[in-house]
Amino acid sequence: MDNQIRVKINEEERVYPEGTAYLVAAKEYQKDYSSDIVLAMINGKLQELNKKMKNGDNISFVTVADKPGFEAYRRSMILLLLKAIQHIGGKEEVQRVSIHFSVSEGLYFTISGMKSVKVKYLKEVKSVMKDLVKRNIVISKDSLDTDGAIALFQKLGMKDKEKLFHYRMASRVNVYSLDGFHDYFYGYMVPGSGYLKKFDLIPYDEGFVLQIPERRNPDIVPPFKPEAKIFAIQKESMKWGELLNISTVGDLNEQVVNGKVNELILIQEALQEKKIAEIAQQIASCPSKKLIMIAGPSSSGKTTFSHRLSIQLSAHGLKPHPIPMDNYFVDREKTPKDEDGNYNFECLEALDAELFNQNMCDLLEGKEADLPVFNFKTGKREYKGNILKLEPNDVLLIEGIHGLNDKLSYRLPKESKFKVYVSALTQLNIDEHNRIPTTDGRLLRRIIRDARTRGTSAQKTIAMWPSVRRGEESYIFPNQEQADVMFNSALIYELAVLKIYAEPLLFGIEKSAPEYVEAKRLLKFLDYFVGIPGENIPINSILREFVGGSCFHV
């Protein structure tokens, strides 16, 4: 008789033969879940379903509707795509494929040497992908020592991965395989190709988009809806990376090790200052633009950007006046609450739009306005004699998450508004097949700033992050294409600096905490980087808003 192991699944005691994979139990319990189970949570730790159970395991399941499960689905879909491309064009073609950034609900890829990707070619790739899905081939994982992984990727011609592991401290590397195709991926994968049914391939710009479902609706591939302005700014940042010869973490690490980091910092900061100067020139050339509306998601560096834009506007003979939108919060007891009963400070109704419009209209009409100040300790609006009257060269810099939403500034003439969208759109990738989500950079920024300025633990910041993201999805991202200009505040070197500040904060999260899984993921991610000390960062850098030492009051 086979040896038996005892486990607990969703608080239910179960017995299985020794050597049983979590996948067996997942199939038994799938009927209790509305979305596909793709990972298991074992004693508070994520595991892949192909791994074998151990006696005493406490098991729960993760679906594609959960954040880790959705990320595993997206990651596995990239593996499926690359295998299909290899099937059609061989390993040489796979070596030319690069992932870049999100477009619509998908990921944008290019193939070097192809000025545009033809529909016929994508149909062939899609056909192979569907065949692989139908065959439901196991996605296997092998753990290699670092030297073995470097030798493998050298043999496969994947020089970006060879370079990546040259600078990595970890002694083991997980290599995934699908039907004879080998690649490295940062994070967990689904059990097999049969789970990857929902996708589309769409030619776009110089490359193509792998379109997949949204996490909140994992059974439907949504229509392709590219946003031209955000795509253009991401592509511009990609070109900046090419200008600096840095597209991947390995490229960045090489620059750091070779002593070129100071030059890199100065060039990247100069590129950002040039962009801010161009925005200021655009504003100065339109005298009717009196209201500079600045918006963007959390930890985008909007405050430092506003200060630097003010300096550039002053150099054009204009006199900027900063007006934080937060000063127009309604009194605390009038603030709407979310479904959990917590104050919802991010919804439009949390602001006194009527007072804001009245003040701005008065200023545009040449009248004086007594501007409020919000006291966050008392939760009340106060007046402290902040009287303002616009002179001919005065402009107002209005910063807040609803700055691009015309529902906030509904009474203000369109010709008086100039809208700026600020976001941190990471242009760096781990390697050519593993992207860095832009939200990871912003989350690390916020963890560091919250700890430094508010005494908030990394655990608490991580716990709050899903709520912050929901607010961005509802109130910021839908309006981003209304911007007159966009500014990318991400710095190509910043994650190597943030590593030094973030690691001690993340290591402080206990293994028993619900936020530990995310902390561990971030620590593993930061392990790819060779750290850069922060002392050489200019005092006006956007990064100073988060690590400290800024010349601005941020």
C-alpha positions as a printed Julia matrix, in Angstrom:
554×3 Matrix{Float64}:
   0.0    0.0     0.0
   1.31   3.44   -0.9
   2.42   5.71    1.9
  -0.25   8.26    2.74
   0.13  11.96    3.48
  -2.34  14.11    5.37
  -3.06  17.66    4.26
  -5.64  20.33    4.94
  -7.38  21.93    1.93
  -9.55  24.98    2.62
  -9.73  23.77    6.26
 -10.83  20.27    5.17
  -8.68  17.28    6.19
  -7.67  15.13    3.19
  -5.47  12.07    2.63
  -3.52  11.45   -0.61
  -0.91   8.94   -1.77
   2.65  10.14   -1.31
   3.93  11.85   -4.47
   0.57  13.41   -5.41
   0.86  16.83   -7.09
  -1.16  19.84   -5.95
  -2.66  19.75   -9.45
  -4.65  16.63   -8.54
  -6.32  18.4    -5.62
  -6.82  21.57   -7.7
  -8.83  19.59  -10.27
 -10.99  18.12   -7.49
 -11.72  21.54   -6.01
 -12.1   23.44   -9.3
 -15.9   23.11   -9.09
 -15.85  25.44   -6.04
 -14.17  28.27   -7.99
 -15.55  30.45  -10.78
 -12.13  30.92  -12.43
  -9.32  28.5   -13.3
  -7.08  27.47  -10.41
  -3.48  28.06  -11.5
  -1.39  28.18   -8.29
  -1.54  26.88   -4.72
  -0.87  28.69   -1.47
   0.99  26.26    0.81
   1.44  27.29    4.44
   1.29  30.92    3.31
   3.74  30.44    0.43
   2.92  30.34   -3.28
   3.68  27.11   -5.11
   3.14  25.81   -8.62
   0.56  23.07   -9.09
   3.02  20.57  -10.6
   4.9   20.41   -7.31
   4.26  17.44   -5.0
   2.34  17.64   -1.72
   4.04  17.21    1.64
   2.61  15.8     4.84
   0.99  18.51    6.95
   0.53  21.01    4.1
  -2.15  23.65    4.65
  -3.44  24.27    1.11
  -5.59  26.94   -0.49
  -5.88  27.77   -4.17
  -5.15  30.8    -6.33
  -7.09  31.51   -9.53
  -6.49  33.71  -12.55
  -8.81  36.27  -10.92
  -6.26  36.7    -8.1
  -3.25  38.95   -8.64
  -0.54  36.23   -8.36
  -2.58  33.87  -10.52
  -3.19  36.49  -13.19
   0.52  37.33  -13.28
   1.32  33.63  -13.7
  -1.18  33.43  -16.58
   0.35  36.45  -18.33
   3.88  35.17  -17.79
   2.98  31.71  -19.11
   1.29  33.29  -22.12
   4.62  34.93  -23.03
   6.31  31.52  -22.87
   3.61  30.11  -25.18
   4.11  32.99  -27.63
   7.89  32.57  -27.7
   7.61  28.82  -28.22
   5.32  29.42  -31.21
   7.73  31.99  -32.68
  10.6   29.54  -32.24
   8.53  26.86  -33.99
   8.07  29.14  -37.01
  11.4   30.97  -37.2
  13.88  29.01  -35.09
  15.96  30.18  -32.14
  17.39  33.08  -34.15
  13.94  34.64  -34.4
  13.26  34.21  -30.67
  16.53  36.03  -29.95
  15.16  39.03  -31.85
  11.89  39.24  -29.87
  11.66  41.89  -27.15
   8.85  42.69  -24.74
   8.4   46.36  -23.89
   5.32  47.65  -22.05
   1.55  47.37  -21.64
  -0.79  48.49  -24.41
  -4.55  48.2   -23.97
  -4.94  44.97  -21.93
  -1.92  43.39  -23.58
   1.83  43.55  -23.97
   3.73  45.24  -26.79
   6.49  43.27  -28.55
   8.88  44.04  -31.35
  11.02  41.77  -33.51
  14.32  43.38  -34.44
  14.79  43.51  -38.17
  11.04  43.71  -38.81
   9.88  47.26  -39.48
   6.32  46.04  -39.12
   4.81  42.67  -38.22
   2.45  41.33  -40.86
  -1.03  39.97  -40.16
  -0.17  36.76  -42.04
   2.84  36.14  -39.78
   0.76  36.67  -36.62
  -1.91  34.28  -37.93
   0.77  31.6   -38.27
   2.02  32.26  -34.74
  -1.52  32.26  -33.36
  -2.28  28.96  -35.08
   0.76  27.31  -33.48
  -0.19  28.76  -30.08
  -3.71  27.32  -30.35
  -2.31  23.93  -31.3
  -0.04  24.0   -28.22
  -3.04  24.9   -26.06
  -5.04  21.99  -27.51
  -2.17  19.59  -26.75
  -2.01  20.8   -23.09
   1.74  20.32  -22.76
   3.21  20.46  -19.26
   5.22  23.57  -18.41
   8.18  22.06  -16.57
  10.73  23.72  -14.33
  14.39  22.86  -13.76
  16.6   24.43  -11.12
  20.11  25.08  -12.43
  23.1   26.5   -10.67
  23.93  30.0   -11.88
  26.95  28.91  -13.92
  24.85  26.21  -15.6
  22.13  28.76  -16.42
  24.69  31.16  -17.89
  26.12  28.35  -20.04
  22.61  27.36  -21.21
  21.59  30.86  -22.24
  24.96  31.44  -23.88
  24.29  28.32  -25.97
  20.75  29.57  -26.78
  22.1   32.97  -27.84
  20.12  34.8   -25.12
  22.88  37.25  -24.21
  20.59  39.43  -22.09
  19.97  36.53  -19.68
  23.63  35.55  -19.7
  24.44  39.11  -18.62
  21.59  39.21  -16.06
  22.81  36.14  -14.13
  26.41  37.26  -14.24
  25.49  39.94  -11.68
  22.95  37.96   -9.61
  23.78  36.75   -6.09
  21.29  33.84   -6.0
  22.96  30.44   -6.48
  20.06  28.8    -8.35
  18.06  29.75  -11.45
  14.66  28.36  -12.44
  14.45  27.55  -16.15
  11.03  26.79  -17.64
  10.44  24.51  -20.62
   7.53  24.08  -23.02
   7.77  21.42  -25.71
  11.56  21.67  -25.91
  11.77  25.47  -25.7
  13.73  26.77  -22.66
  13.59  30.26  -21.14
  13.88  32.06  -17.84
  10.91  33.79  -16.23
  10.69  35.91  -13.12
   7.87  34.3   -11.12
   5.54  31.31  -11.1
   3.88  29.63  -14.1
   0.62  27.79  -14.77
   0.82  23.95  -14.97
   0.49  23.58  -18.72
  -0.34  25.13  -22.07
  -3.98  23.98  -21.85
  -4.68  26.76  -19.34
  -3.79  29.47  -21.89
  -6.94  29.52  -24.0
  -7.77  33.25  -24.07
  -5.56  35.57  -26.15
  -5.2   37.45  -29.4
  -2.31  38.8   -31.49
  -2.75  42.25  -33.01
  -0.27  44.14  -35.25
   0.45  47.59  -33.84
   2.97  50.29  -34.72
   6.35  48.62  -35.4
   5.46  45.44  -33.52
   2.45  43.6   -32.19
   0.37  43.25  -29.03
  -0.36  40.02  -27.17
  -3.87  40.82  -25.91
  -5.13  38.84  -22.9
  -8.16  39.04  -20.58
  -8.45  41.47  -17.7
  -8.05  40.03  -14.22
 -11.58  41.01  -13.22
 -12.97  39.17  -16.25
 -10.52  36.36  -17.04
 -12.75  34.51  -19.51
 -13.03  37.23  -22.17
 -10.36  38.91  -24.3
 -11.44  42.57  -24.38
 -11.45  44.7   -27.55
  -8.1   46.21  -28.46
  -8.18  49.88  -27.43
  -4.73  51.43  -27.69
  -4.13  54.86  -26.18
  -1.96  56.83  -28.58
  -0.57  59.44  -26.17
   0.55  57.06  -23.45
   2.02  54.75  -26.1
   4.01  57.63  -27.59
   5.53  58.62  -24.24
   6.42  55.0   -23.47
   8.03  54.62  -26.88
   9.96  57.85  -26.35
  11.28  56.46  -23.05
  12.22  53.23  -24.81
  14.27  55.3   -27.26
  15.95  57.05  -24.32
  17.03  53.62  -23.08
  18.42  52.76  -26.5
  20.26  56.11  -26.53
  21.9   55.18  -23.23
  22.52  51.58  -24.4
  20.44  50.32  -21.47
  17.4   48.17  -22.2
  17.71  45.52  -19.5
  18.82  45.17  -15.88
  21.99  43.43  -17.07
  22.87  46.5   -19.18
  22.36  48.76  -16.15
  24.42  46.53  -13.87
  27.25  46.55  -16.4
  27.29  50.36  -16.38
  27.37  50.41  -12.57
  30.2   47.86  -12.32
  32.23  49.69  -14.99
  32.05  52.98  -13.05
  29.8   54.8   -15.54
  26.87  55.39  -13.19
  27.53  59.08  -12.47
  27.54  59.92  -16.17
  24.38  57.85  -16.58
  22.61  59.74  -13.78
  23.54  63.12  -15.25
  22.42  62.18  -18.78
  19.09  60.76  -17.58
  18.41  63.82  -15.41
  19.34  66.09  -18.33
  16.87  64.27  -20.59
  14.11  64.84  -18.03
  15.02  68.5   -17.58
  14.97  68.96  -21.35
  11.46  67.5   -21.44
  10.27  69.78  -18.63
  11.77  72.77  -20.43
   9.88  71.81  -23.61
   6.6   71.64  -21.64
   7.29  75.07  -20.14
   8.0   76.49  -23.61
   4.7   75.07  -24.86
   2.81  76.73  -22.0
   4.62  80.04  -22.37
   3.78  80.17  -26.08
   0.03  80.08  -25.23
  -0.8   83.17  -23.1
  -4.4   82.0   -22.67
  -3.26  78.97  -20.65
  -3.62  80.14  -17.07
  -4.58  76.87  -15.35
  -1.88  74.2   -15.54
  -3.69  71.04  -14.43
  -1.24  68.36  -13.27
  -2.44  64.82  -12.52
  -1.07  61.32  -12.25
  -1.13  58.17  -10.15
   0.38  57.73   -6.7
   4.15  58.16   -6.33
   4.63  59.61   -9.8
   6.67  62.53   -8.51
   4.0   65.13   -9.31
   5.16  67.48   -6.53
   8.79  67.62   -7.64
   7.69  67.87  -11.27
   5.51  70.88  -10.35
   8.45  72.6    -8.64
  10.77  71.99  -11.59
   8.12  73.12  -14.06
   7.66  76.29  -11.97
  11.37  77.06  -12.31
  11.24  76.59  -16.07
   8.11  78.76  -16.33
   9.85  81.45  -14.29
  12.73  81.34  -16.76
  10.14  82.27  -19.42
   9.02  85.31  -17.45
   5.91  83.7   -15.95
   4.99  83.7   -12.26
   3.62  80.3   -11.2
   1.38  79.83   -8.13
   1.03  76.24   -6.84
  -2.49  75.23   -5.74
  -2.73  71.73   -4.22
  -6.1   70.16   -4.99
  -6.04  68.61   -1.53
  -6.91  72.01   -0.09
 -10.37  71.6    -1.59
 -11.28  68.45    0.34
 -14.71  68.61    1.91
 -14.76  68.48    5.71
 -14.01  64.99    6.97
 -17.57  64.17    8.09
 -18.84  64.95    4.58
 -16.32  62.65    2.87
 -17.95  59.7     1.06
 -17.13  56.19    2.24
 -16.23  53.12    0.19
 -17.84  49.69    0.34
 -15.7   48.79    3.38
 -16.91  51.83    5.31
 -13.59  53.7     4.99
 -13.31  57.32    3.87
 -12.86  57.49    0.1
 -10.5   60.42   -0.38
  -9.91  59.57   -4.04
 -13.43  59.95   -5.43
 -14.44  63.23   -7.05
 -17.1   63.81   -4.4
 -14.37  64.09   -1.75
 -13.57  67.51   -3.25
 -15.62  70.7    -3.11
 -15.81  71.15   -6.88
 -18.2   74.11   -6.59
 -15.8   76.11   -4.39
 -12.85  75.2    -6.61
 -14.65  76.38   -9.76
 -15.8   79.57   -8.07
 -12.28  80.43   -6.9
 -10.76  79.71  -10.31
 -13.46  81.65  -12.18
 -12.93  84.64   -9.9
  -9.19  84.55  -10.58
  -9.67  84.27  -14.35
 -12.01  87.27  -14.22
  -9.38  89.39  -12.45
 -11.02  89.19   -9.02
  -9.39  88.35   -5.72
  -9.95  84.88   -4.28
  -9.45  83.74   -0.69
  -7.96  80.26   -1.16
  -8.55  77.58    1.47
  -6.04  75.37    3.28
  -7.1   71.91    4.45
  -6.06  70.91    7.97
  -5.49  67.17    7.82
  -5.27  66.85   11.6
  -8.69  68.37   12.27
 -10.23  67.28    8.98
 -11.5   70.81    8.4
 -11.03  73.51    5.77
  -9.38  76.69    7.06
  -8.74  80.2     5.76
  -5.45  81.84    6.58
  -5.52  84.97    4.44
  -4.19  83.29    1.33
  -5.55  86.0    -0.97
  -4.6   85.77   -4.62
  -5.24  87.94   -7.65
  -3.9   87.02  -11.08
  -1.51  89.41  -12.8
  -0.89  89.24  -16.57
   2.12  86.88  -16.27
   0.68  84.71  -13.47
  -0.23  81.05  -14.0
  -1.74  78.56  -11.58
  -0.22  75.1   -11.12
  -3.06  72.9    -9.9
  -1.92  69.46   -8.75
  -4.3   66.63   -7.89
  -5.52  63.24   -9.08
  -8.62  64.73  -10.77
  -6.73  67.42  -12.66
  -7.52  65.93  -16.08
 -11.19  65.3   -15.31
 -13.42  67.99  -16.8
 -16.1   67.08  -14.26
 -13.93  68.79  -11.66
 -13.26  71.95  -13.67
 -16.65  72.02  -15.38
 -17.08  75.84  -15.22
 -13.63  76.71  -16.46
 -13.11  77.6   -20.12
 -11.28  74.93  -22.08
  -8.91  77.47  -23.61
  -7.61  78.43  -20.15
  -6.61  74.85  -19.21
  -3.35  73.09  -20.02
  -3.36  69.46  -18.86
  -0.22  67.54  -17.89
  -0.2   63.83  -17.07
   2.72  62.63  -14.95
   3.46  58.94  -14.45
   6.45  56.71  -13.7
   6.56  54.43  -16.75
   9.52  52.11  -16.24
  11.42  51.72  -19.5
  13.78  49.06  -18.14
  13.15  45.32  -18.51
  14.64  42.46  -16.48
  15.62  40.87  -19.77
  14.18  40.81  -23.27
  11.33  38.46  -22.27
  10.62  39.69  -18.7
   9.21  43.16  -18.2
   9.15  45.27  -15.05
   5.59  46.41  -14.27
   5.43  50.18  -13.85
   3.43  49.67  -10.66
   6.42  47.94   -9.0
   8.54  51.07   -9.33
   5.79  53.26   -7.91
   5.11  50.86   -5.05
   8.8   50.85   -4.07
   8.86  54.65   -4.23
   5.84  54.82   -1.94
   7.16  52.25    0.55
  10.33  54.31    0.98
   8.58  57.7     1.18
   5.86  56.49    3.56
   8.48  55.08    5.93
  10.59  58.24    5.77
   7.9   60.92    6.01
   4.96  59.24    7.76
   6.55  56.47    9.79
   4.36  53.98    7.92
   5.68  50.41    7.74
   6.26  48.64    4.43
   3.64  46.1     5.51
   0.98  48.8     5.89
   1.89  50.45    2.57
   1.63  47.1     0.76
  -1.71  46.45    2.47
  -3.07  49.82    1.28
  -1.74  49.48   -2.28
  -4.7   47.55   -3.78
  -7.05  50.32   -2.62
  -4.74  52.95   -4.13
  -4.68  51.02   -7.41
  -8.48  50.77   -7.5
  -8.67  54.54   -7.13
  -6.24  55.02  -10.01
  -8.21  52.66  -12.23
 -11.41  54.56  -11.48
 -10.34  58.2   -11.4
  -6.95  58.67  -13.1
  -6.26  56.25  -15.94
  -9.61  56.85  -17.73
  -8.68  60.52  -18.17
  -4.99  60.22  -19.08
  -5.53  60.56  -22.84
  -7.11  63.99  -22.25
  -3.69  65.39  -21.36
  -2.1   68.01  -23.6
   1.32  66.59  -22.73
   2.64  63.59  -20.82
   5.76  63.37  -18.69
   7.48  60.13  -17.7
   9.06  60.57  -14.28
  10.75  57.13  -14.2
  14.54  57.23  -14.18
  16.35  54.37  -15.84
  18.77  54.03  -12.91
  16.29  54.48  -10.04
  15.48  50.87   -9.14
  19.16  50.27   -8.35
  18.97  53.21   -5.9
  15.59  52.22   -4.44
  16.99  48.73   -3.75
  19.25  50.07   -0.99
  16.41  51.93    0.75
  13.65  49.34    0.23
  15.35  46.1     1.19
  15.63  46.77    4.97
  11.96  47.84    5.05
  10.79  44.73    3.17
  12.91  42.37    5.28
  11.06  43.78    8.3
   7.79  42.08    7.26
   7.17  38.88    9.21
   6.64  35.61    7.31
   3.26  35.19    9.01
   1.95  38.51    7.63
  -0.42  38.46    4.62
   1.84  41.03    2.93
   4.89  38.74    3.14
   4.2   37.13   -0.26
   4.37  40.53   -1.98
   7.41  41.57    0.07
   9.24  38.39   -0.9
   8.39  38.96   -4.58
   9.8   42.48   -4.42
  12.96  41.33   -2.62
  13.54  38.67   -5.26
  13.05  41.32   -7.93
  15.51  43.75   -6.27
  18.11  40.97   -6.1
  18.65  41.43   -9.86
  20.15  44.91   -9.34
  23.62  46.03   -8.38
  22.87  48.8    -5.89
  23.68  52.46   -6.55
  24.37  54.75   -3.53
  22.08  57.76   -3.4
  24.6   60.51   -2.64
  25.25  61.4    -6.3
  21.59  61.96   -7.16
  21.0   65.68   -7.89
  19.08  67.5    -5.14
  16.35  68.53   -7.6
  15.84  64.96   -8.89
  12.35  63.49   -8.78
  13.91  60.54   -6.96
  14.74  62.84   -4.03
  11.01  63.18   -3.35
  11.12  59.55   -2.18
  14.6   58.91   -0.76
  15.0   62.36    0.85
  17.45  65.22    0.44
  15.41  67.26   -2.03
  15.97  70.97   -2.4
  12.18  71.32   -2.65
   9.63  71.08    0.13
   8.28  67.62   -0.74
